[in-house]
Amino acid sequence: MNSILNEIENELVKAFKAAGYDEKYAFIKWSDRPDLCQFQCNGALAAAKEYKKAPFMIADEVVEKLSLVAAFKTVEMVKPGFINITLSDEYLLSHALKMCKDEKLGVNADENEKIIIDYGGANVAKPLHVGHLRSAVIGESIKRIKKYAGNDVTGDVHLGDWGLQIGLIITELKARKPELVYFDESFEGEYPEEAPFTMSDLEEIYPYANGYSKEHPEYKEQAQKATAELQSKKRGYLAIWKHIIEVSVADLKKIYDKLNVSFELWKKESDAQEYIPDMVEYMKSEGYAHIDQGALVVDVSEETDKKEIPPCMILKSDGATLYNTTDLATIVERRKLFDPDRIMYVVDKRQSLYFEQVFRCARKTKIIGDNVELDFLGFGTMNGKDGKPFKTRDGGVLRLEQLIKEVTDKVTEKMSDRGMDEETLKDAADKIALAAIKYGDLSNQASKDYVFDIDRFTSFEGNTGPYILYTIVRIKSLLRKAAAENVLPSDEEFKNFGSKEETDLLLSAAKWTDTFASASKENAPYKICQFIYELSENYNVFYHEHKILNNDNEEEKKAWINLSKFILKLLNTGIDLLGISAPEQM
């Protein structure tokens, strides 16, 4: 289905060509002055130089051709050469009807790429904290948008599970419980199925061991040795490592479920290790990698660089691998297992130089083909009201689970006088709190920093998640009442009676296809937020200005109920793409 901009542009192309002008000037945009018109074409201004003619003269000739188009209510030239267009109510309605009957609401789901999207950024043995929020919610939304656009998308959490943190835990566990069978060199039996620690234990052990290692070099050496022995497949250490992963993943899934974030793949850094030896040997044998001050590196700088891009280190001087090595091996793994057209990384924008090195190295060494896109989607920081990265009141890093609880408690407090039973209140508070958190994040451009303001984000008014859900719940309530009164209109009774509120609402709805296409192309969930906020605003104006169920005109009543159903479908689609769901009551 053509978007409304495409359909208008098609008419402009015909008009420009009929008037003797190049069709490249037939471009259209939504009007910056909705009080004057709905759409605007500035092509005559651009064409004036080529045709050595005053812009208003070109515009007049094009307007003459456009005046015959039935879809346009008014078409006028405004000096110095703008072409202002307003659509007929009949055309707006017919476009809305086509959208309503389309499974994807007019979106052409034809992108058809195989995409791996790397997001989440979690590490085993560590709780998720507020620093993990943006990667999770942005990545989940982009994944949903890309799937809706027709792509085959796989989300990978890509757990950090193979570094020094595991060695530190093993070292501290051995110091505390040396009697554990995992540390018995002579043990040859089966290790216990149940872990000798809980997630709470790990959350205490790792920070302690990490802090202790910074003040005791000999302890850090033990941890490094334990890490090396684990990576050399020492049997007892492998068993501990497996326990760490099992305990950690169970806890991570619990928190990600609360965020309505899910991953098709739970791959780990360790999964890429088997690809490293062959990859390193290939880079050496093909002459891509060389020794520099004892380390194995690949030069990735280019003549056109305006800033220095350091070499990409593949192995340290002692032969140890780095994050670079693992990330490059993961690209090899993804190519072999999934053969993707695109790999996307949703990470902190402060890692841009690192990923520039890794991507260039992958290209230069040809471990990935030129036909595969590598996308770095960098996001800004979530800050407190002081403008600095979000912290707890005592300056610590706030756990994500605690953040969710604080927002949920805030919402529950605001709804305490709504007269809901306990189960209904809990369901509503959970969903509204999640909408407050995710919409508060996603309504900003991902690359920009933003301030997390719990009071503003949980407000039921303004550009917030709760306000969007309030609009959805209002429509659900209306439709329940209509069904109870046996007002069940058929699709044929979807009409426009010409009020400004109806026209504004239909015009907002018509932006969906262009908005979605832009959001998918630019990986921009904030554009979905802008759309559903404007749609909610216009629906609420329409709702307040018209008596829907108390209308004596049955034809109007049924038409407006169908219009409400259409808007509900659009809003539900929008919030689903953001990873949000609406309660039945608020």
C-alpha positions as CSV (number, residue, x, y, z in Angstrom):
1,M,0.0,0.0,0.0
2,N,1.3,3.5,-0.9
3,S,1.9,5.9,1.9
4,I,-0.1,9.1,1.8
5,L,3.1,11.1,0.9
6,N,3.8,8.7,-2.0
7,E,0.3,9.1,-3.3
8,I,0.4,12.9,-3.2
9,E,3.9,12.8,-4.8
10,N,2.7,10.6,-7.6
11,E,0.1,13.3,-8.5
12,L,2.8,16.0,-8.2
13,V,5.0,14.1,-10.6
14,K,2.2,14.0,-13.2
15,A,1.5,17.7,-12.7
16,F,5.2,18.8,-13.0
17,K,5.7,16.7,-16.1
18,A,2.4,17.9,-17.7
19,A,3.5,21.5,-17.0
20,G,6.9,20.8,-18.7
21,Y,9.2,20.5,-15.7
22,D,11.5,17.8,-14.4
23,E,9.7,15.4,-12.0
24,K,12.7,15.6,-9.6
25,Y,11.1,18.8,-8.3
26,A,7.9,17.1,-7.4
27,F,8.8,16.5,-3.7
28,I,6.3,16.8,-0.9
29,K,6.4,17.2,2.9
30,W,4.0,17.6,5.8
31,S,3.3,21.3,6.3
32,D,5.2,23.3,8.9
33,R,2.0,25.5,9.1
34,P,-0.9,23.1,9.6
35,D,-3.1,26.2,10.1
36,L,-2.6,27.0,6.5
37,C,-2.4,23.6,4.8
38,Q,-1.7,19.9,5.3
39,F,1.1,19.4,2.8
40,Q,3.6,21.7,1.1
41,C,5.7,21.4,-2.1
42,N,8.7,23.7,-2.5
43,G,9.8,22.3,-5.8
44,A,9.1,25.4,-7.8
45,L,11.6,27.3,-5.8
46,A,14.3,24.7,-6.6
47,A,13.3,24.6,-10.3
48,A,13.5,28.4,-10.8
49,K,17.2,28.5,-11.4
50,E,17.2,25.7,-14.0
51,Y,14.3,27.1,-15.9
52,K,15.2,30.8,-15.5
53,K,11.7,31.5,-14.4
54,A,10.1,33.1,-11.3
55,P,9.1,30.4,-8.8
56,F,5.5,31.6,-8.5
57,M,5.1,31.3,-12.3
58,I,6.2,27.6,-12.2
59,A,4.0,27.0,-9.2
60,D,1.0,28.5,-10.9
61,E,1.4,26.2,-13.8
62,V,1.7,23.1,-11.6
63,V,-1.3,24.2,-9.4
64,E,-3.4,24.5,-12.6
65,K,-2.8,20.8,-13.3
66,L,-3.2,19.7,-9.6
67,S,-6.6,21.5,-9.4
68,L,-8.1,18.7,-11.4
69,V,-7.1,16.0,-8.8
70,A,-10.2,14.8,-6.9
71,A,-8.2,13.9,-3.8
72,F,-7.3,17.5,-3.1
73,K,-9.7,19.8,-1.4
74,T,-7.6,22.9,-2.0
75,V,-4.4,23.5,-3.9
76,E,-2.9,27.0,-4.0
77,M,0.2,28.9,-4.9
78,V,1.6,31.1,-2.2
79,K,4.4,33.5,-3.1
80,P,7.3,33.3,-3.7
81,G,6.4,29.8,-5.1
82,F,5.1,27.4,-2.4
83,I,2.4,24.9,-3.4
84,N,0.0,24.3,-0.5
85,I,-2.2,21.3,-0.5
86,T,-5.1,20.2,1.7
87,L,-6.8,16.8,1.1
88,S,-10.5,16.2,0.7
89,D,-12.3,14.5,3.7
90,E,-13.4,11.7,1.3
91,Y,-9.8,10.9,0.3
92,L,-8.6,10.9,3.9
93,L,-11.4,8.6,4.9
94,S,-10.7,6.2,2.0
95,H,-7.0,6.1,2.9
96,A,-7.9,5.3,6.5
97,L,-10.2,2.5,5.4
98,K,-7.5,0.9,3.3
99,M,-5.1,1.1,6.3
100,C,-7.7,-0.3,8.6
101,K,-8.3,-3.3,6.4
102,D,-4.6,-4.0,5.9
103,E,-2.9,-6.5,8.2
104,K,0.1,-4.2,8.7
105,L,-1.9,-1.0,8.7
106,G,-0.5,0.1,5.3
107,V,3.2,-0.8,6.0
108,N,4.9,-2.6,3.2
109,A,6.8,-5.3,5.1
110,D,9.3,-6.0,2.3
111,E,12.8,-5.2,3.7
112,N,13.7,-8.9,3.8
113,E,17.1,-8.9,5.4
114,K,18.6,-11.5,7.8
115,I,19.8,-9.4,10.8
116,I,21.7,-10.2,14.0
117,I,21.2,-7.5,16.6
118,D,23.6,-7.6,19.6
119,Y,22.1,-5.8,22.6
120,G,21.8,-6.2,26.3
121,G,25.4,-6.0,27.4
122,A,25.0,-8.3,30.4
123,N,27.8,-10.1,32.2
124,V,27.5,-13.3,34.2
125,A,27.8,-13.1,38.0
126,K,26.8,-9.4,38.0
127,P,23.4,-7.9,38.5
128,L,21.9,-5.7,35.8
129,H,22.1,-2.0,36.7
130,V,20.8,1.2,35.2
131,G,23.7,1.3,32.8
132,H,22.2,-1.8,31.1
133,L,18.8,-0.2,30.6
134,R,19.3,1.7,27.3
135,S,20.9,-1.2,25.4
136,A,18.1,-3.5,26.5
137,V,15.1,-1.3,25.7
138,I,16.5,0.4,22.5
139,G,17.7,-2.9,21.2
140,E,14.4,-4.7,21.9
141,S,12.5,-1.9,20.1
142,I,14.7,-1.8,17.1
143,K,14.5,-5.6,16.8
144,R,10.6,-5.4,16.9
145,I,10.6,-2.6,14.3
146,K,12.9,-4.5,12.0
147,K,10.8,-7.7,12.3
148,Y,7.6,-5.7,11.6
149,A,9.3,-4.4,8.5
150,G,9.6,-7.9,7.1
151,N,13.2,-8.8,8.2
152,D,14.4,-12.1,9.7
153,V,15.8,-10.7,13.0
154,T,17.6,-12.5,15.7
155,G,18.5,-10.8,19.0
156,D,21.6,-12.0,20.8
157,V,22.3,-11.0,24.4
158,H,26.0,-12.0,23.9
159,L,26.9,-12.6,27.6
160,G,30.3,-11.6,29.0
161,D,31.4,-14.9,30.6
162,W,35.0,-15.6,29.8
163,G,37.1,-12.9,31.4
164,L,38.9,-12.1,34.6
165,Q,35.7,-11.8,36.6
166,I,35.3,-15.6,36.4
167,G,38.9,-16.1,37.6
168,L,38.3,-13.7,40.5
169,I,35.1,-15.6,41.6
170,I,37.0,-19.0,41.4
171,T,39.9,-17.6,43.4
172,E,37.6,-16.1,46.1
173,L,35.4,-19.2,46.2
174,K,38.6,-21.4,46.8
175,A,39.7,-19.1,49.6
176,R,36.4,-19.4,51.3
177,K,35.5,-23.0,50.6
178,P,38.7,-24.9,49.8
179,E,37.0,-28.2,50.7
180,L,34.7,-28.0,47.6
181,V,35.2,-30.9,45.3
182,Y,35.9,-28.6,42.4
183,F,39.3,-27.8,43.9
184,D,40.3,-31.5,44.5
185,E,42.9,-32.3,41.8
186,S,42.4,-36.0,42.3
187,F,38.6,-36.0,41.9
188,E,37.4,-37.9,38.9
189,G,33.7,-38.3,39.5
190,E,30.6,-36.3,38.5
191,Y,30.4,-32.7,39.9
192,P,27.2,-31.7,41.8
193,E,24.3,-30.5,39.7
194,E,23.4,-27.8,42.2
195,A,25.6,-24.8,42.4
196,P,27.5,-24.2,45.6
197,F,26.3,-20.5,45.6
198,T,23.3,-18.4,44.8
199,M,23.0,-15.2,42.8
200,S,23.1,-13.2,46.0
201,D,26.4,-15.0,46.9
202,L,27.9,-14.1,43.5
203,E,26.8,-10.5,43.9
204,E,28.8,-10.3,47.1
205,I,31.7,-12.4,46.0
206,Y,32.6,-10.6,42.8
207,P,32.8,-7.0,44.0
208,Y,34.7,-8.2,47.1
209,A,37.2,-10.1,45.0
210,N,37.6,-7.3,42.4
211,G,38.3,-4.7,45.1
212,Y,40.7,-7.0,47.0
213,S,42.6,-7.8,43.8
214,K,43.3,-4.1,43.2
215,E,45.2,-3.9,46.5
216,H,46.8,-7.3,46.5
217,P,48.9,-8.1,43.4
218,E,49.5,-11.7,44.4
219,Y,45.7,-12.2,44.7
220,K,45.2,-10.8,41.2
221,E,47.9,-13.1,39.9
222,Q,46.0,-16.1,41.3
223,A,42.9,-14.9,39.6
224,Q,44.7,-14.4,36.3
225,K,46.1,-17.9,36.7
226,A,42.6,-19.3,37.5
227,T,41.2,-17.5,34.4
228,A,44.0,-19.1,32.2
229,E,43.3,-22.5,33.7
230,L,39.6,-22.2,33.0
231,Q,40.3,-21.2,29.4
232,S,42.6,-24.2,29.2
233,K,39.6,-26.3,30.2
234,K,40.5,-27.3,33.7
235,R,37.8,-29.7,34.7
236,G,36.8,-28.4,38.1
237,Y,36.9,-24.7,37.0
238,L,34.7,-25.5,34.0
239,A,32.2,-27.0,36.3
240,I,32.2,-23.8,38.5
241,W,31.9,-21.7,35.3
242,K,28.9,-23.7,34.2
243,H,27.2,-23.1,37.6
244,I,27.9,-19.4,37.3
245,I,26.3,-19.2,33.9
246,E,23.2,-21.2,35.0
247,V,22.6,-19.2,38.2
248,S,23.3,-15.9,36.3
249,V,21.1,-16.6,33.3
250,A,18.2,-17.5,35.5
251,D,18.5,-14.2,37.3
252,L,19.0,-12.2,34.1
253,K,16.0,-13.7,32.5
254,K,13.9,-12.7,35.5
255,I,14.9,-9.1,35.1
256,Y,14.7,-9.0,31.3
257,D,11.2,-10.5,31.6
258,K,10.2,-7.6,33.9
259,L,11.4,-5.3,31.1
260,N,9.5,-7.2,28.4
261,V,12.9,-7.8,26.7
262,S,13.7,-11.2,25.2
263,F,16.5,-12.7,23.2
264,E,16.4,-15.4,20.6
265,L,20.0,-16.2,21.3
266,W,21.8,-16.5,24.6
267,K,25.3,-16.8,23.1
268,K,28.3,-16.1,25.2
269,E,31.8,-14.7,24.6
270,S,33.1,-18.2,25.3
271,D,31.2,-19.6,22.3
272,A,33.5,-17.6,20.0
273,Q,36.7,-19.0,21.6
274,E,36.9,-22.0,19.3
275,Y,37.1,-19.7,16.3
276,I,40.1,-17.7,17.6
277,P,43.0,-20.0,16.7
278,D,42.1,-20.4,13.1
279,M,41.2,-16.7,12.7
280,V,44.6,-15.6,14.2
281,E,46.5,-18.1,12.0
282,Y,44.6,-16.8,9.0
283,M,45.4,-13.2,9.7
284,K,49.1,-14.0,10.1
285,S,49.4,-16.2,7.0
286,E,47.5,-13.8,4.8
287,G,49.8,-10.9,6.0
288,Y,47.1,-8.9,7.6
289,A,48.5,-9.1,11.1
290,H,52.1,-8.2,12.3
291,I,54.0,-7.9,15.5
292,D,54.3,-4.4,17.0
293,Q,56.1,-4.1,20.4
294,G,55.5,-7.8,21.0
295,A,51.7,-7.7,20.3
296,L,49.9,-9.0,17.2
297,V,48.1,-6.1,15.5
298,V,46.3,-5.2,12.3
299,D,46.7,-1.7,11.0
300,V,43.3,-0.2,10.3
301,S,44.1,3.5,9.6
302,E,43.2,5.0,6.3
303,E,44.7,7.9,4.3
304,T,41.4,9.8,4.6
305,D,41.3,9.7,8.4
306,K,41.1,13.1,10.0
307,K,41.9,11.6,13.4
308,E,44.3,8.9,14.5
309,I,42.8,5.4,14.4
310,P,45.1,3.1,16.4
311,P,45.9,-0.5,15.2
312,C,43.5,-3.2,16.2
313,M,45.3,-5.5,18.7
314,I,44.6,-9.2,18.2
315,L,46.9,-10.7,20.8
316,K,48.8,-9.2,23.7
317,S,52.6,-9.6,23.9
318,D,52.0,-12.6,26.3
319,G,49.7,-14.2,23.7
320,A,46.5,-13.4,25.7
321,T,43.3,-12.5,23.8
322,L,41.4,-9.3,24.2
323,Y,37.8,-8.1,23.7
324,N,38.8,-7.2,20.1
325,T,39.8,-10.8,19.5
326,T,36.5,-12.2,20.9
327,D,34.4,-9.7,19.0
328,L,36.2,-10.5,15.7
329,A,35.8,-14.2,16.4
330,T,32.1,-13.6,17.1
331,I,31.7,-12.0,13.7
332,V,33.3,-15.2,12.2
333,E,30.9,-17.3,14.3
334,R,27.9,-15.3,13.2
335,R,28.9,-15.5,9.5
336,K,29.3,-19.2,9.7
337,L,26.2,-20.0,11.7
338,F,23.7,-17.4,10.4
339,D,25.1,-15.9,7.2
340,P,23.5,-12.5,8.0
341,D,23.0,-9.5,5.7
342,R,23.5,-7.1,8.6
343,I,24.9,-7.2,12.2
344,M,23.8,-4.4,14.5
345,Y,25.4,-3.5,17.8
346,V,23.4,-1.4,20.3
347,V,26.0,-0.1,22.7
348,D,27.2,3.0,24.5
349,K,28.3,5.7,22.0
350,R,31.5,6.1,23.9
351,Q,32.6,2.8,22.4
352,S,32.5,4.2,18.8
353,L,36.3,4.2,18.3
354,Y,36.5,0.7,19.6
355,F,33.9,-0.6,17.1
356,E,35.4,1.5,14.3
357,Q,38.6,-0.5,14.9
358,V,36.8,-3.8,15.0
359,F,34.7,-3.1,11.9
360,R,37.7,-1.9,9.9
361,C,39.7,-4.9,11.0
362,A,36.9,-7.3,10.0
363,R,36.7,-5.6,6.5
364,K,40.4,-5.4,5.9
365,T,41.0,-9.0,6.8
366,K,38.0,-10.1,4.9
367,I,36.6,-12.2,7.7
368,I,33.3,-10.6,6.7
369,G,32.2,-9.9,3.2
370,D,31.5,-6.4,1.7
371,N,27.9,-7.6,1.3
372,V,27.3,-7.7,5.0
373,E,26.5,-4.4,6.8
374,L,28.1,-3.7,10.2
375,D,26.1,-1.1,12.1
376,F,27.2,0.7,15.3
377,L,24.1,2.1,17.0
378,G,25.6,4.2,19.8
379,F,23.3,5.6,22.6
380,G,23.8,8.4,25.1
381,T,23.8,8.2,28.8
382,M,20.9,8.1,31.2
383,N,21.5,10.9,33.7
384,G,20.1,12.1,37.0
385,K,18.7,15.5,37.5
386,D,22.3,16.8,38.2
387,G,23.1,16.0,34.6
388,K,25.6,13.2,35.5
389,P,25.2,9.5,34.9
390,F,22.4,8.2,37.1
391,K,23.4,7.1,40.6
392,T,21.8,6.1,43.9
393,R,21.5,8.7,46.6
394,D,24.7,7.4,48.2
395,G,26.6,7.6,44.9
396,G,26.4,3.9,44.0
397,V,25.1,2.2,40.9
398,L,21.4,1.5,41.1
399,R,20.3,-2.1,40.3
400,L,17.8,-2.2,37.4
401,E,15.5,-4.4,39.5
402,Q,15.5,-1.6,42.2
403,L,14.8,1.1,39.6
404,I,11.8,-0.9,38.3
405,K,10.5,-1.3,41.9
406,E,10.9,2.4,42.7
407,V,8.9,3.4,39.6
408,T,6.3,0.7,40.2
409,D,5.9,1.9,43.8
410,K,5.5,5.5,42.6
411,V,2.7,4.5,40.1
412,T,1.0,2.3,42.7
413,E,0.9,5.2,45.1
414,K,-0.6,7.5,42.4
415,M,-3.4,4.9,41.8
416,S,-4.2,4.0,45.4
417,D,-7.5,5.8,45.2
418,R,-8.8,4.2,42.0
419,G,-10.8,1.5,43.8
420,M,-9.2,-1.4,42.1
421,D,-8.8,-4.9,43.6
422,E,-5.3,-5.9,44.5
423,E,-4.7,-8.1,41.4
424,T,-6.0,-5.5,38.9
425,L,-4.0,-2.7,40.6
426,K,-0.8,-4.8,40.5
427,D,-1.2,-5.6,36.8
428,A,-1.9,-1.9,35.9
429,A,1.0,-0.6,38.1
430,D,3.5,-3.1,36.6
431,K,2.5,-2.2,33.0
432,I,2.3,1.6,33.6
433,A,5.7,1.6,35.4
434,L,7.3,-0.2,32.5
435,A,5.7,2.2,30.0
436,A,7.0,5.1,32.1
437,I,10.6,3.7,32.1
438,K,10.7,2.6,28.4
439,Y,8.8,5.5,26.9
440,G,10.8,7.9,28.9
441,D,13.9,6.4,27.3
442,L,12.7,5.7,23.8
443,S,11.0,9.0,23.3
444,N,14.5,10.6,23.1
445,Q,16.8,10.2,20.1
446,A,19.0,7.2,21.1
447,S,22.3,9.0,20.5
448,K,21.4,11.8,22.9
449,D,21.8,11.8,26.7
450,Y,18.6,12.3,28.7
451,V,17.6,13.0,32.3
452,F,15.6,10.3,34.1
453,D,12.9,12.2,35.9
454,I,10.6,9.8,37.8
455,D,8.0,12.4,38.5
456,R,7.7,13.5,34.9
457,F,7.9,9.9,33.5
458,T,5.1,8.6,35.7
459,S,2.8,11.6,35.0
460,F,-0.6,10.6,33.4
461,E,-0.5,13.9,31.4
462,G,1.9,15.1,28.7
463,N,4.3,13.2,26.5
464,T,4.7,10.1,28.7
465,G,4.1,6.4,28.6
466,P,1.3,6.5,31.2
467,Y,-0.5,9.1,29.1
468,I,-0.4,6.9,26.0
469,L,-1.7,3.9,28.0
470,Y,-4.4,6.1,29.5
471,T,-5.6,6.9,26.0
472,I,-5.6,3.2,25.1
473,V,-7.5,2.2,28.2
474,R,-10.0,5.0,27.5
475,I,-10.8,3.5,24.1
476,K,-11.0,0.0,25.5
477,S,-13.5,1.2,28.1
478,L,-15.5,2.9,25.4
479,L,-15.6,-0.3,23.2
480,R,-16.6,-2.4,26.2
481,K,-19.5,0.0,27.0
482,A,-20.5,0.0,23.3
483,A,-20.6,-3.9,23.3
484,A,-22.6,-3.9,26.5
485,E,-25.1,-1.6,24.8
486,N,-25.1,-3.9,21.7
487,V,-23.7,-1.1,19.5
488,L,-21.7,-3.3,17.1
489,P,-21.0,-1.5,13.9
490,S,-19.8,-3.1,10.7
491,D,-16.8,-1.9,8.7
492,E,-19.1,-0.2,6.2
493,E,-20.2,2.3,8.9
494,F,-16.7,3.8,9.1
495,K,-17.4,7.4,7.9
496,N,-16.2,11.0,8.3
497,F,-18.7,13.7,9.2
498,G,-16.4,16.5,8.4
499,S,-15.6,17.9,11.9
500,K,-12.1,19.4,12.4
501,E,-11.5,16.8,15.2
502,E,-12.2,13.9,12.9
503,T,-10.1,15.3,10.1
504,D,-7.1,16.0,12.5
505,L,-7.4,12.4,13.8
506,L,-7.5,10.9,10.3
507,L,-4.6,13.0,9.2
508,S,-2.5,11.9,12.2
509,A,-3.4,8.3,11.5
510,A,-2.3,8.7,7.9
511,K,1.2,9.5,9.0
512,W,1.7,6.0,10.2
513,T,3.2,4.4,7.1
514,D,5.7,7.2,6.5
515,T,6.6,7.4,10.2
516,F,7.2,3.6,10.4
517,A,9.3,3.6,7.2
518,S,11.5,6.4,8.6
519,A,11.7,4.7,12.0
520,S,12.9,1.5,10.4
521,K,15.3,3.1,8.0
522,E,16.9,5.3,10.7
523,N,16.6,2.8,13.6
524,A,14.7,5.4,15.5
525,P,12.1,4.3,18.0
526,Y,11.6,7.9,19.1
527,K,9.7,8.4,15.8
528,I,7.1,5.8,16.8
529,C,6.8,7.7,20.2
530,Q,6.2,11.0,18.4
531,F,3.5,9.3,16.3
532,I,1.5,7.7,19.1
533,Y,1.7,10.8,21.2
534,E,0.3,13.0,18.4
535,L,-2.4,10.4,17.7
536,S,-3.3,10.2,21.4
537,E,-3.5,13.9,21.7
538,N,-5.8,14.2,18.7
539,Y,-8.0,11.3,19.8
540,N,-8.5,12.8,23.3
541,V,-9.5,16.1,21.7
542,F,-11.9,14.2,19.4
543,Y,-13.3,12.2,22.5
544,H,-13.9,15.4,24.5
545,E,-15.6,17.3,21.7
546,H,-18.0,14.5,20.6
547,K,-20.6,12.6,22.5
548,I,-19.9,9.1,21.2
549,L,-22.2,6.7,23.1
550,N,-24.6,9.4,24.1
551,N,-25.2,10.3,20.5
552,D,-28.7,10.1,19.2
553,N,-27.5,9.9,15.6
554,E,-26.9,6.1,15.3
555,E,-24.9,6.5,12.1
556,E,-22.5,8.9,13.7
557,K,-22.3,6.8,16.8
558,K,-21.3,3.6,14.9
559,A,-18.9,5.5,12.7
560,W,-17.1,7.0,15.7
561,I,-16.9,3.6,17.4
562,N,-15.2,2.2,14.3
563,L,-12.9,5.2,14.2
564,S,-12.0,4.5,17.8
565,K,-11.3,0.8,17.0
566,F,-8.9,1.9,14.2
567,I,-7.0,4.3,16.5
568,L,-6.8,1.6,19.2
569,K,-5.3,-0.8,16.6
570,L,-2.7,1.9,15.6
571,L,-1.8,2.7,19.3
572,N,-1.5,-0.9,20.3
573,T,0.8,-1.6,17.3
574,G,2.9,1.4,18.2
575,I,3.4,0.5,21.9
576,D,4.1,-3.2,21.0
577,L,7.0,-2.0,18.8
578,L,8.3,-0.2,21.9
579,G,8.0,-3.3,24.0
580,I,5.1,-1.9,26.1
581,S,1.6,-3.3,26.8
582,A,-1.5,-1.7,28.2
583,P,-3.7,-2.8,31.1
584,E,-7.5,-3.1,31.0
585,Q,-8.0,-0.4,33.6
586,M,-6.2,2.6,35.0
